[in-house]
Amino acid sequence: MHYKVLIQDNQTKERVEYSLSFDWDGENSLYWWTEGNFGCDCNRGMSFMRAKGIPEEQIDSPCSENKYRVIKAILNDNSEVIIDGEDL
């Protein structure tokens, strides 16, 4: 089941939904967004900018901590999986 994530820029509070073209895989996907590859701001930032339609060649997303927050995943059946949640 494909899914979306709600990503927030913590400085501006702007939020976007980023669509993924692969399936949610329970604990594996949750790990991927928290402690795995997409737990890092560089990948979260790239996803945020892609969701805004910024061309790949214009995306610059250096590694940092706490710049972006992945609030939740929204699955195809409209159920939600909390990832970072609302509060810092």
GITAGI-V641700 format. One record per backbone hydrogen bond with DSSP energy under -0.5 kcal/mol. CO is the residue of the C=O (numbers start at 1). NH is the residue of the N-H. If there is no record, write none. Layout:
BEGIN
co: <CO | CO>
nh: <NH | NH>
END
This chain:
BEGIN
co: <1 | 2 | 3 | 4 | 5 | 5 | 6 | 6 | 7 | 8 | 8 | 9 | 14 | 16 | 16 | 17 | 18 | 20 | 22 | 25 | 25 | 26 | 27 | 28 | 29 | 30 | 31 | 31 | 31 | 32 | 36 | 37 | 40 | 41 | 42 | 43 | 44 | 45 | 46 | 47 | 48 | 49 | 50 | 55 | 55 | 56 | 64 | 67 | 69 | 69 | 70 | 71 | 71 | 72 | 73 | 73 | 74 | 75 | 79 | 81>
nh: <24 | 76 | 20 | 74 | 7 | 18 | 71 | 72 | 16 | 10 | 69 | 13 | 9 | 7 | 18 | 19 | 5 | 3 | 3 | 28 | 29 | 30 | 31 | 32 | 33 | 34 | 34 | 35 | 36 | 38 | 39 | 40 | 44 | 45 | 46 | 47 | 48 | 49 | 50 | 51 | 52 | 54 | 53 | 58 | 59 | 59 | 41 | 10 | 8 | 71 | 84 | 83 | 85 | 6 | 75 | 81 | 4 | 78 | 75 | 73>
END
